[in-house]
Amino acid sequence: MFKAVARIVRTPDLRRKIGFTLGIIALFRLGSFIPAPFVDFGNVQACLAANASSGGLYDLINLFSGGALLQLSVFALGIMPYITASIIVQLLRVVIPHFETLHKEGQSGQATLTQYTRYLTIALAILQSTTLITVARSGALFQSAGVAECSQLITNDAWYAILLMVITMTAGTGLIMWMGELVTERGIGNGMSLLIFTSIAATFPSALWGIYLSNGVETFVLVLIMGVLIMGAVVFVEQSQRRIPVQYAKRMVGRRTYGGNNTYIPIKVNMAGVIPVIFASSLLYLPALIAQFNQPQAGETSAAWVVWVQNNLVSGDSPIYMIGYFLLIVGFTYFYVAITFNPEEVADNMKKYGGFIPGIRAGRPTAEYLDYVLTRVTLPGSLYLGLVAMIPLIAFVVIGANQNFPFGGASILIIVGVGLETVKQIDSQLQQRHYEGLLR
């Protein structure tokens, strides 16, 4: 391991790429602490201290921004608008035939889809920044009703101040998107994924320190041990795949023989990644968000449905919330896998190039077999995602940690997934230059 690190340091090109990536990450974290214009930094810090242990409504978005959302910083929206835009563009391929055509055109079509994603990211950033500032002005951004500073986060309510804040946060999102693309082009790994990784990893020390202060050394050590075991299990499942063997018949083109080799189609146990967890969390946040904007005036009583939503769908300790969360993740896993993996398209491509699965006829029988395998492999994958996503909720009930518990949910899935992918890229770069990689 140390020899591999030494080889990285001695390789100028690789050293330059890793240095560039670390520099962009440092700038990204710096922007997360610079407050937006007309934001009272002292009041924001007082509200953050009062809400340090509570699981708020905006925990997921705050997690992906590395804590910048609740600080109302320049990078308050983080990478979340880009994630949302990417998911929307991917789902629109099923609805809009033009998008599917662009997807099949190769590099030029992908460039057009990327441009659409950028435009949609800016539009979503304008919408989300306007919503965030509105919520901050109303005093509903934090849950502490007894803290006076939480209703005085914005120092100037004039229209030009609000417009400047919206422009600043939207420009911050555009800058993050540009930084991510720079890392992809000139650095190591996928830039957007690494920025999400950085945002989530930045919350680990504070989350662990909070567990240590509130529960003592014994619980802290137990959480660390459980975290290592959970991370090992997640790595094992993320690397697991069902390999479907494929054989290609020999073809004579002129005097040359093509094909005749054996390969396989890798079907991962978790093909959906972290997307179902994000979908389920977002869907469960909608009723709570609507209820928050339907709070009664002074002297009035809350509507029955608002009380029910606040009791069952706001915090993660409700059985209804847990069951609904788990079932939504299972359902969204099947939904997303059905959209992203098309058995008929794979079967047609195999037939076009003379490939077949041993014992299965080419064409429709191959598509039916792939669908059969995919459906059964997705079941344990969906249950696995549901169980991993339930870990923060269980920790919330058992030890009183907030729902950003570090070793579970979307955070551990992204940390492990991006970490594995980045290490593989560094390993491949080392093998190109030294014939010996980082991993053995």
C-alpha positions in Angstrom: 0.0 0.0 0.0 2.7 2.5 1.0 4.7 1.5 -2.2 1.6 2.3 -4.3 1.3 5.7 -2.6 4.9 6.4 -3.3 4.4 5.5 -7.0 1.5 7.9 -7.1 3.8 10.7 -5.7 6.6 9.8 -8.2 4.2 9.9 -11.2 4.0 13.6 -12.3 0.8 13.2 -14.3 -1.1 11.3 -11.6 0.3 13.6 -8.9 -0.9 16.6 -10.9 -4.4 15.2 -11.3 -4.8 14.3 -7.7 -3.5 17.7 -6.6 -6.0 19.4 -8.9 -8.9 17.4 -7.5 -7.9 18.2 -3.9 -7.6 21.9 -4.8 -11.2 21.9 -6.3 -12.5 20.1 -3.2 -10.9 22.6 -0.9 -12.5 25.5 -2.8 -15.8 23.7 -2.7 -15.7 23.4 1.1 -14.6 27.0 1.4 -17.6 28.2 -0.4 -19.9 26.2 1.9 -18.9 28.5 4.8 -19.2 31.9 3.0 -22.6 33.4 3.9 -24.9 34.7 1.2 -25.5 38.5 1.1 -27.9 39.9 3.7 -27.7 36.8 5.9 -27.2 37.3 9.6 -24.3 34.8 10.3 -24.6 35.1 14.1 -28.3 34.2 14.1 -27.8 31.3 11.8 -25.1 29.9 14.0 -27.3 30.3 17.1 -30.1 28.4 15.3 -27.8 25.7 14.2 -26.6 25.2 17.8 -30.2 25.0 19.0 -31.1 22.4 16.3 -27.8 20.3 16.5 -29.6 17.1 17.6 -33.0 17.3 15.9 -33.8 15.6 12.6 -35.2 18.4 10.5 -37.3 18.5 7.4 -34.3 19.5 5.2 -31.8 17.0 6.5 -31.4 15.2 3.1 -30.7 18.3 1.1 -28.5 19.6 3.9 -26.5 16.3 3.8 -25.8 16.7 0.1 -24.7 20.3 0.6 -22.3 19.4 3.4 -24.2 21.5 5.9 -24.2 24.6 3.6 -28.0 24.7 3.2 -28.9 25.5 6.8 -25.9 28.0 6.9 -27.5 29.9 4.0 -24.1 30.1 2.3 -23.1 30.9 -1.3 -23.1 27.1 -2.0 -26.3 26.5 0.0 -28.0 24.4 -2.7 -24.9 22.3 -3.2 -25.1 19.6 -5.9 -28.8 18.8 -5.3 -30.2 20.8 -8.3 -27.8 18.9 -10.6 -28.7 15.5 -9.1 -32.4 16.3 -9.6 -31.9 17.5 -13.2 -29.9 14.4 -14.1 -32.6 12.1 -12.7 -35.4 14.1 -14.5 -33.5 14.0 -17.9 -32.9 10.2 -17.4 -36.5 9.6 -16.7 -37.7 11.7 -19.6 -36.0 9.3 -22.0 -38.9 7.0 -21.4 -41.5 9.7 -22.0 -39.9 11.8 -24.8 -38.7 9.8 -27.9 -36.3 12.6 -28.9 -34.4 12.1 -25.6 -34.1 8.4 -26.3 -32.9 9.1 -29.8 -30.2 11.4 -28.5 -29.1 8.8 -26.0 -28.5 6.3 -28.8 -26.6 8.8 -31.0 -23.4 8.3 -29.0 -21.1 11.1 -27.9 -22.9 13.9 -29.8 -26.3 13.0 -28.4 -24.8 12.7 -24.9 -23.4 16.2 -25.2 -26.8 17.5 -26.1 -28.4 15.7 -23.1 -25.7 17.1 -20.9 -26.5 20.6 -22.1 -30.2 20.1 -21.3 -29.2 18.9 -17.9 -27.2 22.1 -17.3 -30.1 24.4 -18.3 -32.5 22.4 -16.1 -30.0 22.6 -13.2 -30.0 26.4 -13.4 -33.8 26.6 -13.6 -34.1 24.3 -10.5 -31.5 26.3 -8.7 -33.6 29.5 -9.2 -36.7 27.7 -7.9 -35.0 26.1 -4.9 -33.1 29.2 -3.9 -36.3 31.3 -4.0 -38.1 28.6 -1.9 -35.2 28.5 0.6 -35.1 32.2 1.1 -38.9 32.3 1.5 -38.7 29.6 4.2 -35.8 31.4 5.9 -37.8 34.7 5.9 -40.8 33.0 7.5 -38.7 31.6 10.3 -39.7 28.0 9.4 -36.2 26.9 8.3 -35.4 25.5 11.8 -37.5 23.6 14.2 -36.7 25.5 17.4 -39.8 27.7 18.1 -38.3 29.2 21.2 -35.2 30.7 19.6 -35.9 34.3 18.6 -32.9 34.4 16.2 -34.5 31.8 13.9 -37.0 34.3 12.7 -34.4 37.0 12.0 -32.0 35.2 9.6 -32.4 37.8 6.8 -31.2 41.3 7.6 -32.9 43.0 4.6 -36.3 42.0 3.2 -36.3 44.5 0.2 -36.9 43.0 -3.3 -33.4 43.9 -4.5 -31.8 42.0 -1.5 -33.9 38.9 -2.2 -33.0 39.1 -5.9 -29.3 39.3 -5.1 -29.6 36.3 -2.8 -31.3 34.2 -5.5 -28.7 35.2 -8.1 -25.9 34.5 -5.7 -27.1 31.0 -4.7 -27.9 30.2 -8.4 -24.5 31.3 -9.4 -23.0 29.1 -6.7 -24.8 26.1 -8.1 -23.5 26.9 -11.6 -20.0 27.2 -10.2 -20.2 23.9 -8.4 -21.4 22.3 -11.7 -18.4 23.8 -13.5 -16.0 22.7 -10.8 -17.4 19.1 -11.0 -16.9 19.0 -14.8 -13.3 20.3 -14.4 -12.5 17.5 -12.0 -13.9 15.0 -14.5 -11.8 16.4 -17.3 -8.5 17.2 -15.6 -8.7 15.3 -12.3 -9.4 11.8 -11.0 -12.8 10.2 -10.9 -16.2 11.6 -11.6 -16.3 15.3 -10.5 -20.0 15.5 -9.4 -19.7 12.2 -7.5 -16.6 13.4 -5.7 -18.2 16.7 -4.7 -21.2 14.7 -3.2 -18.7 12.4 -1.5 -16.9 15.5 0.0 -20.2 17.0 1.2 -21.3 13.8 3.0 -17.8 13.0 4.4 -17.6 16.5 5.8 -20.6 15.7 8.1 -19.0 12.6 9.6 -16.8 14.2 12.2 -19.6 16.3 13.7 -22.1 13.5 13.6 -19.7 11.1 15.4 -18.7 13.8 17.9 -22.4 14.5 18.7 -22.8 10.7 19.4 -19.8 10.8 21.7 -21.0 13.9 23.7 -24.6 12.7 24.1 -24.1 8.9 24.6 -20.6 8.5 26.1 -17.5 6.5 25.1 -19.2 3.0 25.1 -21.8 3.9 22.6 -19.3 5.8 20.5 -17.0 2.8 20.3 -20.0 0.5 19.5 -21.1 2.8 16.7 -17.6 2.8 15.2 -17.4 -1.0 15.3 -20.9 -1.3 13.8 -19.9 1.3 11.2 -16.9 -0.8 10.0 -19.1 -3.9 9.8 -21.8 -2.1 7.9 -19.3 -0.6 5.5 -17.8 -4.0 4.8 -21.2 -5.5 4.2 -22.1 -2.6 1.8 -18.8 -3.1 -0.1 -19.6 -6.8 -0.4 -23.1 -6.2 -1.8 -22.1 -3.3 -4.1 -19.4 -5.6 -5.7 -21.8 -8.6 -6.0 -23.2 -9.4 -9.5 -24.9 -12.1 -11.4 -22.8 -12.9 -14.5 -24.9 -14.2 -17.5 -22.5 -16.0 -20.0 -22.7 -14.9 -23.6 -21.0 -16.6 -26.6 -20.4 -14.9 -29.9 -20.4 -17.0 -33.1 -17.5 -16.7 -35.5 -18.0 -14.5 -38.6 -15.9 -14.4 -41.8 -15.4 -10.9 -43.2 -13.2 -11.3 -46.3 -10.3 -13.3 -45.1 -10.6 -12.4 -41.5 -12.4 -14.2 -38.7 -14.3 -12.2 -36.1 -16.0 -13.2 -32.9 -15.9 -16.7 -31.4 -15.1 -15.3 -27.9 -16.9 -15.8 -24.6 -18.0 -13.0 -22.3 -20.7 -12.2 -19.8 -23.4 -9.6 -18.9 -22.9 -8.4 -15.4 -26.1 -7.7 -13.5 -25.4 -6.1 -10.2 -27.4 -6.9 -7.1 -27.9 -3.1 -6.6 -28.3 -1.8 -10.1 -30.4 1.2 -8.9 -27.6 2.7 -6.7 -28.8 5.4 -4.2 -31.6 6.8 -6.5 -34.5 4.8 -4.8 -33.5 6.2 -1.4 -33.5 9.7 -2.7 -36.9 9.2 -4.4 -38.5 7.7 -1.3 -37.1 10.5 1.0 -38.2 13.2 -1.4 -41.7 11.7 -1.6 -42.1 11.4 2.1 -40.9 15.0 2.6 -43.7 16.4 0.4 -46.6 15.9 3.0 -44.4 17.4 5.7 -43.5 20.4 3.5 -47.1 21.0 2.7 -48.1 20.7 6.3 -45.4 23.2 7.3 -46.9 25.8 5.0 -50.4 25.2 6.5 -49.6 26.1 10.1 -52.4 27.8 12.0 -52.4 31.5 13.0 -52.1 32.6 16.6 -55.1 31.4 18.6 -56.2 28.9 16.0 -56.0 25.1 16.2 -54.2 22.9 13.6 -56.2 20.9 11.1 -56.5 17.2 11.8 -54.5 16.2 8.8 -51.7 18.6 9.7 -51.4 17.1 13.2 -51.4 13.5 11.7 -48.6 14.4 9.2 -46.5 16.1 12.0 -46.9 13.1 14.3 -46.3 10.4 11.7 -44.3 11.7 8.7 -41.9 14.4 10.0 -39.6 12.4 12.4 -38.3 9.0 11.6 -39.4 7.3 14.9 -42.9 6.7 13.7 -43.7 3.1 12.6 -45.9 4.4 9.8 -42.9 6.4 8.5 -40.5 3.5 8.7 -42.9 1.0 6.9 -43.8 3.6 4.2 -40.1 4.5 3.7 -39.1 0.8 3.3 -41.9 -0.1 0.9 -41.3 3.0 -1.2 -37.6 2.1 -1.5 -38.5 -1.4 -2.7 -41.0 -0.1 -5.2 -38.7 2.6 -6.6 -35.9 0.1 -7.0 -38.0 -2.0 -9.3 -39.2 1.1 -11.1 -35.7 2.6 -11.7 -34.2 -0.7 -12.8 -37.0 -1.2 -15.3 -36.2 2.2 -16.7 -32.4 2.0 -16.9 -32.0 -1.6 -18.1 -34.0 -2.7 -21.2 -33.8 -6.5 -21.8 -35.2 -6.2 -25.3 -32.5 -3.7 -26.3 -29.8 -5.9 -24.9 -31.2 -8.9 -26.7 -31.4 -7.1 -30.0 -27.8 -5.9 -29.7 -26.6 -9.4 -29.0 -28.5 -10.8 -31.9 -27.2 -8.1 -34.2 -23.6 -9.1 -33.4 -24.1 -12.8 -33.4 -24.2 -13.3 -29.6 -26.4 -15.7 -27.6 -26.8 -17.1 -24.1 -26.0 -20.8 -24.1 -29.3 -22.8 -24.0 -31.4 -19.7 -24.8 -32.6 -18.8 -28.3 -31.7 -15.4 -29.6 -34.3 -12.6 -29.8 -37.4 -12.6 -27.7 -36.5 -15.7 -25.6 -33.3 -14.0 -24.6 -35.1 -10.8 -23.6 -37.6 -12.9 -21.5 -34.7 -14.7 -19.8 -32.9 -11.5 -19.0 -36.1 -10.0 -17.6 -36.6 -13.2 -15.5 -33.0 -12.9 -14.0 -33.3 -9.2 -13.5 -36.5 -9.4 -11.6 -35.1 -12.0 -9.2 -31.8 -10.3 -8.7 -33.5 -7.0 -8.0 -35.5 -8.4 -5.1 -32.6 -8.9 -2.7 -31.1 -5.6 -4.0 -34.3 -3.7 -3.1 -34.5 -5.4 0.3 -30.8 -4.5 0.9 -31.4 -0.9 0.0 -34.4 -0.7 2.3 -32.5 -2.2 5.2 -29.5 0.1 4.7 -31.8 3.1 4.5 -33.5 2.1 7.8 -30.2 2.2 9.8 -30.3 5.9 10.5 -34.0 5.6 11.6 -33.1 2.8 14.0 -30.2 4.8 15.3 -32.5 7.8 15.8 -34.8 5.6 18.0 -32.2 3.7 19.9 -29.4 6.2 20.6 -31.1 9.5 19.8 -28.8 10.3 16.8 -30.3 12.6 14.1 -31.3 11.1 10.8 -27.9 12.0 9.2 -26.4 9.1 11.2 -23.1 8.6 9.3 -23.1 4.8 8.8 -26.4 4.2 7.0 -28.9 5.5 4.4 -27.8 7.4 1.3 -24.6 8.6 3.0 -22.9 5.2 3.3 -24.1 4.1 -0.1 -22.6 7.1 -1.8 -19.4 7.1 0.3 -18.7 3.4 -0.6 -19.8 3.7 -4.2 -17.8 6.8 -5.0 -14.8 5.5 -3.0 -14.7 2.2 -4.8 -15.0 3.9 -8.2 -12.2 6.5 -7.5 -9.8 3.8 -6.2 -10.4 1.8 -9.3 -9.6 4.8 -11.5 -6.4 5.5 -9.6 -5.5 1.8 -9.9 -6.0 1.8 -13.6 -3.9 4.9 -14.0 -1.1 3.2 -12.0 -1.3 0.0 -14.1 -0.9 2.0 -17.3 2.4 3.5 -16.1 3.9 0.9 -13.7 2.1 -2.4 -14.7 1.2 -2.7 -11.0 -1.9 -1.1 -9.5 -3.0 0.2 -6.2 -5.1 -2.9 -5.4 -3.7 -6.4 -5.2 
